[in-house]
Amino acid sequence: MYSYNGMKEAHEEYKNKSNEWQANIDTLRRQYDNAVLQYRKDSSGLSIVERNVAEKNMSRLFNNLAGYTAAVQKEAAEQDKKLTSSIIAQVNSFIQEYAKKKGYDLVLGAEGTGTIYYGSKAMDITDDVLAAMNKDYKLVGEKKAVQ
């Protein structure tokens, strides 16, 4: 799936957005770091009022940085999930149509995870397996009751 051009494009879009977010975080961090450096440099000559103002400013800058970072982390997770699920839906839809056109009964994924991308209804043995499992479960339950 990673070789699919749609995935590459989505990954590039996400990477660009991530770089933008990181640049904003870096700007906020620099503002905070500069305020701290300036405070350390000037603190001995500041009055109590000036010191309080500088400390409130540093606190505000730190809160801005922390708040933005948290919001970006949440947004990044949501965007990643959204892009990934969109690509997966595209791939699954295409594979289903492709398999039907080509007359394939089964399409397996190549990632080594055992993913089945498409299976015709004739290949679906879910009901048979479920019935057998339930029958076996009933038998095991009866054996436990006897013991």
PEMOCOR-V569623 format. One record per pair of residues at least 4 apart in sequence whose ideal C-beta (glycine too) atoms are under 8 Angstrom apart, sorted by the first residue. I is the first residue (numbers start at 0). J is the second residue. D is the distance in whole Angstrom. If there is no record, write none. Layout:
# PEMOCOR-V569623
i:I j:J d:D
i:I j:J d:D
This chain:
# PEMOCOR-V569623
i:0 j:6 d:6
i:0 j:86 d:7
i:0 j:87 d:8
i:0 j:90 d:6
i:0 j:108 d:8
i:0 j:110 d:7
i:1 j:6 d:6
i:1 j:7 d:8
i:2 j:6 d:8
i:2 j:7 d:8
i:3 j:7 d:7
i:3 j:86 d:7
i:3 j:90 d:6
i:4 j:8 d:6
i:5 j:9 d:6
i:5 j:86 d:6
i:5 j:89 d:6
i:5 j:90 d:8
i:6 j:10 d:6
i:6 j:86 d:5
i:7 j:11 d:6
i:8 j:12 d:6
i:9 j:13 d:6
i:9 j:82 d:4
i:9 j:83 d:8
i:9 j:85 d:7
i:9 j:86 d:5
i:10 j:14 d:6
i:10 j:82 d:8
i:11 j:15 d:6
i:12 j:16 d:7
i:12 j:82 d:7
i:13 j:17 d:6
i:13 j:78 d:6
i:13 j:79 d:6
i:13 j:82 d:6
i:14 j:18 d:6
i:15 j:19 d:7
i:16 j:20 d:6
i:16 j:78 d:7
i:17 j:21 d:6
i:17 j:75 d:6
i:18 j:22 d:6
i:19 j:23 d:7
i:20 j:24 d:6
i:20 j:71 d:5
i:20 j:74 d:8
i:20 j:75 d:7
i:21 j:25 d:6
i:22 j:26 d:7
i:23 j:27 d:7
i:23 j:67 d:7
i:23 j:71 d:8
i:24 j:28 d:6
i:24 j:64 d:7
i:24 j:67 d:7
i:24 j:68 d:6
i:24 j:71 d:7
i:25 j:29 d:6
i:26 j:30 d:7
i:27 j:31 d:6
i:27 j:60 d:7
i:27 j:63 d:6
i:27 j:64 d:4
i:27 j:67 d:6
i:27 j:68 d:8
i:28 j:32 d:6
i:28 j:64 d:6
i:29 j:33 d:6
i:30 j:34 d:6
i:30 j:60 d:5
i:30 j:64 d:8
i:31 j:35 d:6
i:31 j:57 d:7
i:31 j:60 d:4
i:31 j:61 d:6
i:31 j:63 d:8
i:31 j:64 d:5
i:32 j:36 d:6
i:33 j:37 d:6
i:34 j:38 d:6
i:34 j:53 d:7
i:34 j:56 d:6
i:34 j:57 d:5
i:34 j:60 d:5
i:35 j:39 d:6
i:35 j:57 d:6
i:36 j:40 d:6
i:37 j:41 d:6
i:37 j:53 d:8
i:38 j:42 d:6
i:38 j:53 d:5
i:38 j:54 d:7
i:38 j:57 d:6
i:41 j:45 d:6
i:41 j:53 d:8
i:42 j:50 d:7
i:42 j:53 d:8
i:45 j:49 d:4
i:45 j:50 d:5
i:45 j:53 d:7
i:46 j:50 d:7
i:47 j:51 d:6
i:48 j:52 d:6
i:49 j:53 d:6
i:50 j:54 d:6
i:51 j:55 d:6
i:52 j:56 d:6
i:53 j:57 d:6
i:54 j:58 d:6
i:55 j:59 d:6
i:56 j:60 d:6
i:57 j:61 d:6
i:58 j:62 d:6
i:59 j:63 d:6
i:60 j:64 d:6
i:61 j:65 d:6
i:62 j:66 d:6
i:63 j:67 d:6
i:64 j:68 d:6
i:65 j:69 d:6
i:66 j:70 d:6
i:67 j:71 d:6
i:68 j:72 d:6
i:69 j:73 d:7
i:70 j:74 d:6
i:71 j:75 d:6
i:72 j:76 d:7
i:73 j:77 d:6
i:74 j:78 d:6
i:75 j:79 d:6
i:76 j:80 d:6
i:77 j:81 d:6
i:78 j:82 d:6
i:79 j:83 d:6
i:80 j:84 d:6
i:81 j:85 d:6
i:82 j:86 d:6
i:83 j:87 d:6
i:84 j:88 d:6
i:85 j:89 d:7
i:86 j:90 d:6
i:87 j:91 d:6
i:88 j:92 d:6
i:89 j:93 d:6
i:90 j:94 d:6
i:90 j:116 d:7
i:91 j:95 d:6
i:91 j:116 d:7
i:91 j:117 d:8
i:92 j:96 d:7
i:93 j:97 d:6
i:94 j:98 d:6
i:94 j:106 d:5
i:94 j:116 d:4
i:94 j:117 d:5
i:95 j:99 d:7
i:95 j:116 d:8
i:95 j:117 d:5
i:96 j:100 d:6
i:97 j:101 d:6
i:97 j:103 d:8
i:97 j:106 d:8
i:98 j:102 d:8
i:98 j:103 d:4
i:98 j:104 d:8
i:98 j:105 d:8
i:98 j:106 d:5
i:98 j:116 d:8
i:98 j:117 d:4
i:98 j:119 d:8
i:99 j:103 d:8
i:103 j:117 d:7
i:103 j:119 d:8
i:104 j:118 d:7
i:104 j:119 d:5
i:104 j:121 d:6
i:104 j:122 d:5
i:105 j:115 d:7
i:105 j:117 d:7
i:105 j:118 d:5
i:105 j:119 d:7
i:105 j:122 d:6
i:106 j:115 d:7
i:106 j:116 d:4
i:106 j:117 d:4
i:106 j:118 d:8
i:107 j:113 d:8
i:107 j:114 d:7
i:107 j:115 d:6
i:107 j:116 d:7
i:108 j:112 d:6
i:108 j:113 d:7
i:108 j:114 d:3
i:108 j:115 d:7
i:108 j:116 d:6
i:110 j:114 d:6
i:118 j:122 d:4
i:118 j:123 d:6
i:119 j:123 d:8
i:124 j:128 d:5
i:125 j:129 d:6
i:126 j:130 d:6
i:127 j:131 d:6
i:128 j:132 d:6
i:129 j:133 d:6
i:130 j:134 d:6
i:131 j:135 d:6
i:132 j:136 d:6
i:133 j:137 d:6
i:134 j:138 d:7
i:135 j:139 d:6
i:136 j:140 d:6
i:137 j:141 d:6
i:138 j:142 d:6
i:139 j:143 d:7
i:140 j:144 d:6
i:141 j:145 d:7
i:142 j:146 d:7
